[in-house]
Every structure is written in C-alpha cells, then in structure tokens.
C-alpha cells in the first residue's frame, strides 16, 4: 500500500470531519433540501462539521458574545428598556429577546458557579467576614470567643444550606415576589398573577445574575465581599422599582409609595417565616430534655452550646447576686448589733 501524500491526508481529514448530509431536518424530522442551510419548518440550522474545539468556541461566541445574540440583547435591554422585554414576552414576542425561563435558567447557572466556588474555594472568606461583623462591638474576651464561634458556625451552615437548596430558593422567590406584587398593585388590573410571575422571572434573574458575577469577580477580597453584600439588596430594590415604574407608568410619588408598601408586606412575611424557623430551632434545642442528638447540624450544636453557656452565665450571675445580698444583710445586722439599734429606734427616728 502506497503512502498517502500530504494533500491526500489533508483531504481525508477534511472528509472525516464532515457529517452526513441528509434531506431530513435533525431537529423536527421535516424535509429539507440538500442545498438549504436552514430548515423552512423550524428554522434549525444545518450543521455540516463534526464538533471540534474551534467550532465549539465559535458556537459559544455566537450564542453568548455576539451583539446580535438574544441573550446579550436581552441583558442590555433589561437596563434600558425592561418594559419592552417583559411586555414583549407577554404579548408573544419570542425571537427578539430571550424567553423568561431561559433567562432564569442562565441566572441559575451563573449562581450555581458562584455557589460552587464559594463552597469549595472561598468559604473561609465568607466565614471570616461574618465573624468580624458579629464581633465588631464586642470587647469581653469570653463573649468575643463565643460570638465568633457562633458566627462562623452560622456561616458554614448557611453555605451548606444555600448551595444544597439554591435552585429551590430561587424557584420559591419568584412566586413569593409575585404574590407580594399582586397585593401591592391590587388596584392595577393591567397584569394578572401569571404576568406578575413573568415580571420577576426577568427582574429577579437580572439582579441575581449581576450579583453573582460581582461576587465571582471579587470573592477573593473580604472587603469587596462585604461591600457587595451591603449594597446588593438596596440596589436590587431600586432596580425592581425602576422596572415596575416602567411597566406600570408610575410617577415618582407612586413608585415611592408602592416600594414602601412592598417593603412592609415583605417584612411582615419575613417576620412570620423567621418566627416559624426560630420556633423550630428553639424546639430543636429543647427537645430530648435539651440533650444533643447524633444527627443534628453543626449550627444547632453551636446554638445549643451558646444557649447552655448563656444559661450557666445567668445562673452564675444570680448566685453572685444572692451572695452579695446576703453579705450586705449580714453587714447591716452586725452594725445594728454593735450600735444596739432596735427596730423601734429605726421606726421612731426623726424625719
């Protein structure tokens, strides 16, 4: 067998990199002419080449970095024309901007990357930040150590909880915000409940996406982490207020009033949920006669230890107070005996 020439090897390699061209669309199974690049039925693009690093990168750039790409177009428009994006989706627009659930899915993906990095590589930054914040105004060494241990345990538990149930939290936040929005805008009949869901699928995803990207970029710095943490919520509130202003055509007074009402309702719901979780935590601490169980979390263990330490400290303070009161009473009694002061003398003393 003769050895292939360089040109023949190149031609063979090119032939092996080509996919088989058929007259059936691989996406919808409808007929497509051999010379057509796009299916006239579903709009799917015909792919001629097998996957290589080059066309994989080209596909990524085309999908996410192309100025004509629907994701980038949607992302930019959510800053400048959120009412056009959200209103367009409600009115049936699907091609110009990314659909609501697709935008939400991208936000979930970016948040998942952030959670993975936080849990596996930067957990110490978050726990250190929480410990520093919780002990900022504590001077007593014993209280400082207890508070720091509690904050670090809470931070570790939060990281575990947030990373394990992140998708659930995101999915739960959308209907919660939609319910509050429906209550706040009860006198506006412009959008129904499902359309309120769409509003927050876009708006919440947009804020979550930006926050996650900022955390990923600056998670190596505890100071930057704190700044993003403190500024993230107010900026998210302002942005969602801006979106609602555009959608409901509110004036300045209207958006301030609705934002304040939104905050009141959200605070009330948060207080109820917090009370339920607090009650469950106290029940968990006090069950089994206050004895720890084998499968309780590290956070509950730290809470139990803090609770027991506080209880012991309270008992010690009570004991010291009793001793002090007893000493004072004995001192007064001895002084009365030395000076021969009787109860009648005290009663009849001059005013």
Buried (B, 14 or more C-beta within 10 A) or exposed (E): EEEEEEEEEEEEEEEEEEEEEEEEBEBEEEEBEEEEEEBEEEEBEBEEEEEEEEBEEEEEEEEEEEEEBBBBBBBEBBEEBBBBBBBBBBEEBEEEBBBBEBBBEBBBEBBBBBBEBBBEEBBEBBBBBBBEBBBEEBEEEEBBEBBBBBBBBBBBBBBBEBBEEBEEEBEEEBEBBBBBBBEBBEEBEEBEEEBBBBBBBBBBBBBBBBBBBBBBEBBEEBEBBBEBBEEBEEBBBEBBBBBBBBBBEBEEEEBEEBBEBBEEBBEEBEEEEEEEEEEEEEEBBEEEEEEEEEEBBEBBBBBBBBBEBEEEEEEEEEEEEEEEEEEEEEEEEEEBEEEEEEEEEEEEEEE
